[in-house]
């Protein structure tokens, strides 16, 4: 798809871009010509930084339109001071922001009866407040005609057992998307959300095989999605092809939402 879309001259900030869906988004935007700032959060083992560096290193490999300007920026999006520094670094190093992809998020599954205060608070703080923090800090720097794409989830529309915190946070992201779309329309900045369904990532690979099979059986297309399935939709929303779309939630789930779970 990136061969049909030219994002040359555009700059993109992708939160949580070190692996999984985020890394796939970085690769897709870079292949289309965008200069990318890849955000990661520090972890004790240093894996997030190593993975972010690896994503940057892989961008030029096999690309027809390689980017010569990609940077790695550390920030915890739940920390507003760190978010402010991240935005300043992105603007200073890449010259501005055209495309903002809010992908960073965490999951702490637990039933309502067992969920701890910290498990509730931490997920809402990162997934919802973090997305808000980044949008608010980036808005003054987004060029007219810019794009914001927020990663929501099918869990935010259907609600899944054991995901009160995650579902609530992603439902909040959907509402935030719609508000931001209205408020930023005057600047010709579009704001849309993607609600992925069952996507093949490290997290889903830890599921028991029987649970995995049961989930896939509910998907009309009879397979889980790939990270590239999501990244390609992000690429579309960042392109001129989606210039007249805003405030929308696109379900990338193989038809799972259509069946109502």
Secondary structure, DSSP 8 states (H G I E B T S, - for coil): -GGG---TT-EEEETT-SSHHHHHHHHHHHHTT-EEEEEE---TT-HHHHHHHHHHHHTTTT-TT--S-EEEEE--TT-HHHHHHHHHHHHHHHSSEEEEEE-------B-TTT--HHHHHHHIIIIIIHHHHHHHHHHTTEEEEEEEEEE--THHHH--TTBHHHHHHHHHHHHHHHHHHHHHGGGT-EEEEEEE-SB-SHHHHTS-HHHHHHHHTT-TTSS-B-HHHHHHHHHHHHSGGGTT--S-EEEESTTTGGGT-
